[in-house]
Amino acid sequence: MDYHGSIEAYYDAKSHIARYQDEKDIVIFPQESADCTRMAKLSAGRKIGVTMHDAPVEIEATKLKGQHNLSNIALAWKACEEIGRAHV
């Protein structure tokens, strides 16, 4: 927040990632976040929403604390799947 000055400015800056995508791009976003869902809709590319339930592991199988980390795992997992799909 020090850099952006406000949460609104932060989300506006981050929305540029999706805003300047074209139809060949993919945006992977956490569906649990209304702000991220709104930003993803700006993309002209394929939109893939994930939830913590898409994580391939249970949190107890990791050294991470907190169920919220399952969302990060699910996002990384989906990105890896898409990278693998692109290189087949």
Sequence and secondary structure as in RCSB ss.txt:
>XXXX:A:sequence
MDYHGSIEAYYDAKSHIARYQDEKDIVIFPQESADCTRMAKLSAGRKIGVTMHDAPVEIEATKLKGQHNLSNIAL
AWKACEEIGRAHV
>XXXX:A:secstr
 TTTSSHHHHHHHHHHHHHT  TT EEEEETT HHHHHHHTT SSEEEEE GGG SS GGGSS  STTHHHHHHH
HHHHHHHHHHHT 
